[in-house]
Amino acid sequence: MNFQQLRSMREAARRGYNLTEVAEALHTSQPGVSRQIRELEDELGVELFMRAGKRLTGLTPPGAAILPIVERLLHEAENLRRAGADYSAAERGTLTIAATHAQARYALPPAVRDFSAAHPQVMLRLQQGSPKQIARWLLDGEADIGIATEALAEYDGLAALPCYAWTHCAVVPRGHALALAHADGRPLNLAALAAHPIVTYEPAYSGRSHLDEAFRRAQLEPNIVLEAMDADVIKTYVELGMGVGLIAAIAYDEDRDTGLVALDARHLFPTNTTRLAVRRGAWLRGYVFEFIRTFAPPLTRKLVEQAMASERGESFEI
């Protein structure tokens, strides 16, 4: 058997058994993919896929059992490649960081700047997505580091370490009733927020579950009129007067957001934790550990390696 056969099986399972998409992903032809799968089945002596005519429709029981082994073999092959590169070209390569918009826009820039200055031969690639997408990219080997909220700790295949805690704030246009009340010394409360339309994150992003939980506990039903993936979009619609924005406090910049006022909401919603995750069993090149340390100084190489070696599903704190 060869790696192309294994890749053909893996991609067929990943891409809903659509051989046209598999061929595009592997830069080959559809007949070529079919041939690779058939040759693998012949060598193993079992059918890996169920078929309707020439079309693949799913994994057979043997295929379902063999697929995780194929995934591990391909991951280890990638580890071999990275290990060789680590010794032959220690300071050259690509570092792929997957992060939510809030992390990429507000938390990562200083670390990216400092790391790039110290490692000019390492090309950085930023991928933005939801925590679920970030986890998938890490598990599939398409990203080296993932940065998002607590959701990354829910995946057994990832070692997710805490970086820093953060809170939410409410943003309103200058002159808004809540801004005036705040100026008069009246603290913000959930009932006051629920009395206004709310613009905030989609459920998968930036601690949204903590917002919903707080309103639910107070037996209040917020009037959420718009959901978005990132704080910049939320702030844009708040400036248009659509409602009160609930965003990560780090996403408010007093110098840039001159048309808005930020109201402290840390006493209303639970604290959130940003986590940095890597895939268990991955070979991380030396400069990956350097970037991690640049972004979160407490996360030493020893600490990250301990987390990667800890039991699957185990929560790891610093």
Sequence and secondary structure as in RCSB ss.txt:
>XXXX:A:sequence
MNFQQLRSMREAARRGYNLTEVAEALHTSQPGVSRQIRELEDELGVELFMRAGKRLTGLTPPGAAILPIVERLLH
EAENLRRAGADYSAAERGTLTIAATHAQARYALPPAVRDFSAAHPQVMLRLQQGSPKQIARWLLDGEADIGIATE
ALAEYDGLAALPCYAWTHCAVVPRGHALALAHADGRPLNLAALAAHPIVTYEPAYSGRSHLDEAFRRAQLEPNIV
LEAMDADVIKTYVELGMGVGLIAAIAYDEDRDTGLVALDARHLFPTNTTRLAVRRGAWLRGYVFEFIRTFAPPLT
RKLVEQAMASERGESFEI
>XXXX:A:secstr
  HHHHHHHHHHHHTTT HHHHHHHHTS HHHHHHHHHHHHHHHTS  EEEETTEEEEE HHHHHHHHHHHHHHH
HHHHHHHHHHHHHSTT EEEEEEE HHIIIIISHHHHHHHHHH TTEEEEEEE  HHHHHHHHHTTS SEEEESG
GGGG TTEEEEEEEEE EEEEEETT HHHHHHHTT    HHHHHTSEEEEE TTSTTHHHHHHHHHHTT   EEE
EEESSHHHHHHHHHTTS EEEEEGGG  TTT TTEEEEE TTTS  EEEEEEEETT    HHHHHHHHHH TT  
HHHHHHHHHS TT     
